[in-house]
């Protein structure tokens, strides 16, 4: 099999911070040698093809989500056969199992606990809160003449939205933000092979354990109560800790990816004043704009699988235990699927087929919420501004920008984004 040039492929995707600024160039160098690439430095296959990515995400028979959220986790057993499915089922990849790593029936039953959150009526009710809160935040930032978008607006906004949806008490919401801010990002590149920290989730776990216990003891009129009292599809009552893990993971994951999507979308608008004005004049274009942002620069760069048994990806034989990086960001730029894949184009046919939210059983449960909350705050920014510009003082002039990204091999997210806001 052909190998790509050492200076590109031999960068370690998991630890080399130089990949952060433009991971797409990294993946394109790999794609030049086919949609499936065996890394030379690790026992890892990188998949950049759109159809190959879908095939893997839908193939739950041969591929397990066991590696999520730590794709470098060491197997606690020796591989001695062509089928390790039973061994994977019997072990956990981290010291706190999360739904994102579940397979099969275990995943189906755990995910059923989230059903009360994303009904159309619930989202519609939550959208009123989103609009009022977003309007208040944007007005304040416009009055100041600008802000650091990620930490002053995007993160507190999405934190408040998911907290309101779940029913997290107001007095605990800032505590959660502080816990998340103090921890490393998911897919922390600075961790190397030492393993990912789940410390922020464990700290939040104690809060959610109290919420669920209180709701089971004294039900309230909120989503947390619906989750606390929910039954599995077979009618059985979930263990309280399963409900706790579902709620806290949804809070942490949804908060992070939606905030980063706001940042990625806003950065594109600051670099394209004509597009910005087009959306300001016709807000009906916002949903299509966001879909193309999701395709070209979605918040999640990759998800991970491990082969449960010997199988094939395309024409490559995959042994049991092989780790697989499914690069959604690369699949979303696959020229075999998308015409002029690196061009930003609102109104692409079948744009929602992009993989920004995954595919199959592990499709992001919070996708409807993410789309709604980001569209709402973008609308409010357009309502109250005549222009949104990137601060040259902080980021340098156009053509020579200085942009910092969080050191994550999972999340594509800005560490900060300073914008100047001109009132309408």
C-alpha positions in Angstrom: 0.0 0.0 0.0 1.3 3.5 -0.8 2.4 5.7 2.0 2.1 9.5 2.2 5.1 11.8 2.7 6.7 11.4 6.2 6.6 15.1 6.9 2.8 15.1 6.8 1.5 11.7 7.8 4.1 11.0 10.4 2.8 13.9 12.4 1.1 12.3 15.3 -2.6 13.3 15.0 -3.1 12.6 18.7 -0.2 14.8 20.1 1.2 17.1 17.4 -0.2 20.6 18.1 0.8 21.8 14.6 -2.1 19.8 13.3 -4.5 22.1 15.2 -4.4 25.1 12.9 -5.3 23.2 9.8 -6.3 19.6 10.4 -8.0 19.6 6.9 -4.6 19.9 5.2 -3.4 16.9 7.3 -6.3 14.8 6.3 -6.0 15.8 2.6 -2.4 14.6 2.6 -3.7 11.3 3.8 -6.6 11.2 1.4 -4.2 11.5 -1.5 -3.3 7.8 -0.9 -6.8 6.5 -0.5 -9.8 6.8 1.8 -8.3 4.5 4.4 -4.8 4.9 5.7 -2.7 2.8 8.1 -0.6 5.1 10.4 3.0 4.1 10.5 3.6 5.4 14.0 0.6 3.8 15.7 -1.6 0.7 15.2 -4.4 3.0 14.0 -6.3 3.3 10.8 -7.5 6.8 9.7 -10.6 6.9 7.5 -11.2 10.0 5.4 -13.7 8.6 2.9 -17.4 9.7 3.2 -18.9 6.3 2.3 -16.3 4.3 4.2 -17.1 6.4 7.3 -20.8 5.8 7.0 -20.1 2.0 6.5 -18.1 1.9 9.7 -20.6 4.0 11.8 -23.5 1.8 10.7 -21.6 -1.5 11.2 -22.2 -2.1 14.9 -21.6 -5.8 14.3 -17.9 -5.5 13.5 -17.0 -2.2 15.2 -17.4 -1.1 18.8 -17.6 2.4 20.3 -15.6 1.1 23.3 -12.7 3.5 22.6 -14.8 6.7 23.1 -13.9 9.0 24.6 -10.3 7.8 24.9 -9.1 6.2 21.6 -5.6 5.5 23.1 -7.0 3.6 26.1 -5.0 0.4 26.7 -6.8 -2.9 26.2 -7.0 -4.7 29.6 -6.6 -8.1 27.9 -4.5 -9.8 25.3 -5.9 -10.3 21.8 -5.7 -14.0 21.2 -8.5 -14.5 18.6 -10.2 -12.9 15.6 -13.2 -12.0 17.8 -12.8 -9.9 20.9 -16.5 -8.7 21.2 -17.2 -10.6 24.4 -14.0 -9.3 26.1 -14.9 -5.7 25.1 -18.4 -6.2 26.5 -17.0 -7.3 29.8 -14.7 -4.3 30.3 -14.8 -0.5 30.4 -12.3 1.8 28.6 -12.5 4.4 31.4 -13.1 4.5 35.1 -16.5 6.1 34.5 -18.4 4.4 31.6 -20.3 6.9 29.4 -23.1 6.3 26.9 -20.8 7.4 24.1 -18.8 4.2 24.6 -21.8 1.8 24.9 -22.7 -0.7 22.2 -25.9 -2.6 21.2 -28.8 -3.0 23.6 -26.9 -1.3 26.4 -26.6 1.8 24.3 -30.2 1.7 23.1 -31.6 1.5 26.6 -29.3 4.2 27.9 -30.2 6.5 25.0 -33.9 6.0 25.7 -33.5 8.1 28.8 -32.8 11.2 26.7 -36.1 10.9 24.8 -38.0 13.4 27.0 -35.5 16.2 26.2 -35.8 16.5 22.5 -39.5 16.3 21.7 -40.7 19.2 19.3 -42.9 20.7 22.1 -40.0 20.7 24.6 -37.7 22.3 22.1 -40.3 24.9 21.1 -40.7 25.9 24.8 -37.0 26.0 25.3 -36.6 28.2 22.2 -38.5 31.0 23.8 -36.0 31.0 26.7 -33.1 30.8 24.2 -34.3 33.9 22.3 -34.9 36.0 25.4 -31.5 35.1 26.9 -29.6 35.4 23.7 -31.2 38.8 23.0 -30.1 40.1 26.5 -26.6 38.8 26.1 -26.1 40.2 22.5 -27.5 43.7 23.5 -25.0 43.9 26.3 -22.0 43.0 24.1 -23.1 45.3 21.3 -23.4 48.2 23.9 -19.8 47.4 24.9 -18.7 47.5 21.3 -17.3 44.0 21.3 -16.4 40.9 23.3 -14.4 37.8 23.5 -17.1 35.6 21.9 -16.2 32.1 23.2 -16.0 32.7 26.9 -18.2 35.8 27.3 -21.1 34.7 25.1 -21.0 31.3 23.5 -20.1 29.2 26.5 -22.3 30.9 29.1 -25.2 31.0 26.5 -25.2 27.3 25.7 -24.5 26.4 29.3 -27.6 28.3 30.4 -29.7 26.8 27.6 -28.9 23.1 28.5 -29.2 24.0 32.2 -32.6 25.5 31.6 -33.7 22.4 29.6 -32.6 20.0 32.2 -33.7 21.9 35.2 -30.3 22.5 36.8 -30.8 24.9 39.7 -29.6 28.5 38.9 -27.2 28.5 41.8 -25.3 25.6 40.4 -25.0 26.7 36.8 -21.9 28.9 37.3 -20.3 26.1 39.3 -20.7 23.8 36.4 -19.1 26.3 34.0 -16.2 26.7 36.4 -15.7 22.9 36.6 -15.8 22.5 32.8 -13.5 25.5 32.3 -10.9 24.2 34.8 -10.6 20.8 33.1 -8.8 19.8 30.0 -10.7 19.6 26.7 -12.1 16.3 25.5 -9.4 14.6 23.4 -6.7 16.5 25.2 -3.6 16.4 23.0 -1.3 17.3 25.9 -2.3 14.0 27.7 -0.4 11.9 25.2 -0.7 8.2 26.0 -1.4 8.9 29.7 -5.2 8.7 29.1 -8.0 11.2 29.2 -9.1 12.9 32.3 -12.8 12.6 33.2 -12.4 14.7 36.4 -14.9 17.4 35.4 -17.6 14.8 34.7 -16.9 13.0 38.0 -17.2 16.4 39.8 -20.5 17.1 38.1 -21.7 13.6 38.8 -22.2 14.4 42.5 -24.5 17.2 41.6 -26.6 15.2 39.2 -26.8 12.3 41.7 -28.4 14.7 44.1 -30.8 16.1 41.5 -31.9 12.6 40.4 -32.4 11.4 44.0 -34.4 14.5 44.8 -36.6 14.1 41.7 -37.3 10.5 42.5 -38.2 11.5 46.1 -40.2 14.7 45.2 -41.1 14.9 41.5 -41.1 18.4 39.9 -42.4 19.7 36.6 -39.1 19.5 34.7 -37.1 17.3 32.3 -34.9 16.1 35.1 -37.9 14.6 36.8 -39.0 12.9 33.5 -35.5 11.4 33.2 -35.4 10.4 36.9 -38.8 8.6 36.6 -38.3 7.2 33.0 -38.5 3.5 32.4 -36.4 1.5 29.9 -38.3 0.2 26.8 -38.9 -3.2 28.6 -40.6 -1.4 31.5 -37.7 -1.8 34.0 -36.4 1.1 36.2 -32.9 2.3 35.3 -30.2 2.3 38.0 -30.0 5.9 39.3 -26.3 6.1 38.2 -27.2 5.4 34.6 -29.6 8.4 34.7 -26.9 10.5 36.3 -24.3 9.6 33.7 -26.7 10.3 30.8 -27.7 13.7 32.2 -24.2 14.9 33.1 -22.7 13.7 29.8 -25.4 15.4 27.8 -24.7 18.6 29.8 -21.0 18.5 29.2 -20.9 17.3 25.6 -23.7 19.6 24.4 -22.3 22.6 26.1 -18.9 22.2 24.5 -19.7 21.4 20.9 -22.5 24.0 20.6 -20.3 26.7 22.0 -17.5 25.8 19.5 -20.0 25.8 16.6 -21.0 29.3 17.5 -17.3 30.3 17.4 -16.6 28.5 14.1 -19.7 30.1 12.4 -18.9 33.6 13.7 -15.3 33.4 12.5 -16.4 32.6 9.0 -18.8 35.5 9.0 -16.1 38.0 10.2 -14.0 36.9 7.3 -16.8 37.3 4.7 -18.7 40.6 5.1 -20.8 40.0 2.0 -22.1 36.7 3.3 -22.6 38.3 6.7 -24.8 41.1 5.1 -26.6 38.5 3.0 -27.7 36.6 6.2 -28.5 39.9 8.0 -30.9 40.8 5.2 -32.4 37.4 4.8 -32.5 35.4 8.1 -34.2 32.5 6.3 -30.7 31.6 5.1 -29.3 31.0 8.6 -30.3 27.3 8.8 -28.6 26.5 5.4 -25.6 28.6 6.4 -25.2 26.6 9.6 -25.4 23.3 7.8 -22.6 24.3 5.5 -20.6 25.4 8.5 -21.2 22.0 10.1 -20.0 20.3 6.9 -16.9 22.4 6.5 -16.0 23.1 10.1 -18.2 21.2 12.5 -17.3 21.0 16.1 -16.4 17.3 16.1 -13.4 16.3 14.0 -13.4 12.6 14.6 -15.0 9.7 16.5 -13.4 6.4 17.2 -14.1 2.7 16.8 -12.3 -0.6 17.6 -12.7 -3.7 15.5 -14.6 -6.3 17.5 -13.6 -9.0 15.0 -11.6 -9.5 11.9 -13.3 -7.6 9.1 -12.8 -5.3 6.1 -12.9 -1.6 5.4 -13.0 -1.2 1.7 -10.2 -3.4 0.4 -8.2 -3.3 3.6 -8.3 -6.2 6.0 -8.8 -5.1 9.6 -7.8 -7.4 12.4 -9.6 -7.7 15.7 -8.5 -4.9 18.1 -7.5 -2.5 15.3 -8.3 1.1 16.3 -10.0 3.3 13.8 -10.2 7.1 13.5 -13.4 8.0 11.7 -12.6 11.6 10.5 -16.0 13.2 10.0 -14.3 16.5 9.1 -12.4 14.7 6.3 -15.5 12.7 5.1 -17.4 16.0 4.9 -14.8 17.2 2.4 -14.6 14.1 0.3 -14.6 15.1 -3.4 -16.3 11.8 -4.2 -19.4 13.0 -2.3 -19.3 16.8 -2.5 -18.7 19.0 -5.6 -15.9 21.5 -4.9 -15.8 20.2 -1.3 -13.7 23.1 0.1 -16.0 25.8 -1.3 -18.5 27.3 1.1 -21.8 27.1 -0.7 -25.2 27.6 0.9 -28.0 25.4 -0.6 -26.0 22.3 -1.4 -28.2 19.4 -2.4 -28.8 17.0 0.5 -26.6 19.0 2.7 -28.0 17.4 5.9 -26.3 14.2 4.8 -23.1 15.6 6.3 -21.5 13.7 9.2 -21.0 16.5 11.6 -23.4 14.9 14.0 -22.3 11.3 13.2 -24.5 8.6 11.7 -26.3 5.5 13.0 -27.0 4.6 16.6 -24.6 7.2 18.0 -25.9 10.1 16.0 -25.8 13.1 18.3 -28.9 13.1 20.3 -28.7 16.9 20.9 -28.4 17.8 17.2 -31.9 19.4 17.1 -31.0 21.5 20.1 -27.6 22.5 18.7 -29.2 23.7 15.5 -31.9 25.7 17.3 -29.7 27.4 19.9 -27.0 28.4 17.4 -29.6 29.7 14.9 -31.3 31.7 17.6 -28.1 33.5 18.8 -26.9 34.2 15.2 -30.3 35.8 14.5 -29.9 38.1 17.5 -26.4 39.1 16.4 -27.8 40.1 13.0 -30.7 41.9 14.6 -28.6 44.2 16.7 -25.5 44.8 14.6 -24.6 46.4 11.2 -21.3 44.6 11.1 -19.3 42.0 13.1 -15.5 42.2 12.6 -12.5 40.3 13.9 -10.3 42.3 16.2 -7.1 43.0 14.5 -5.6 44.0 17.8 -6.0 40.5 19.1 -5.9 38.4 15.9 -3.8 40.4 13.4 -4.8 41.8 10.0 -6.8 39.8 7.4 -4.4 37.5 5.6 -2.2 37.2 8.6 -4.5 36.1 11.4 -3.4 34.7 14.7 -5.9 32.1 15.8 -5.7 29.7 18.7 -7.5 26.4 18.9 -8.1 24.2 21.9 -5.6 21.4 22.0 -8.1 18.6 21.2 -8.0 15.8 18.6 -11.8 15.4 19.0 -13.1 19.0 19.0 -12.5 21.7 16.4 -12.9 24.8 18.6 -11.4 28.2 19.0 -9.8 29.0 22.3 -10.9 32.6 21.9 -12.4 34.9 19.3 -12.3 38.7 19.9 -15.0 40.5 17.8 -15.9 44.1 17.3 -19.6 44.8 17.1 -21.1 47.9 15.3 -24.6 48.7 16.4 -27.4 48.5 13.9 
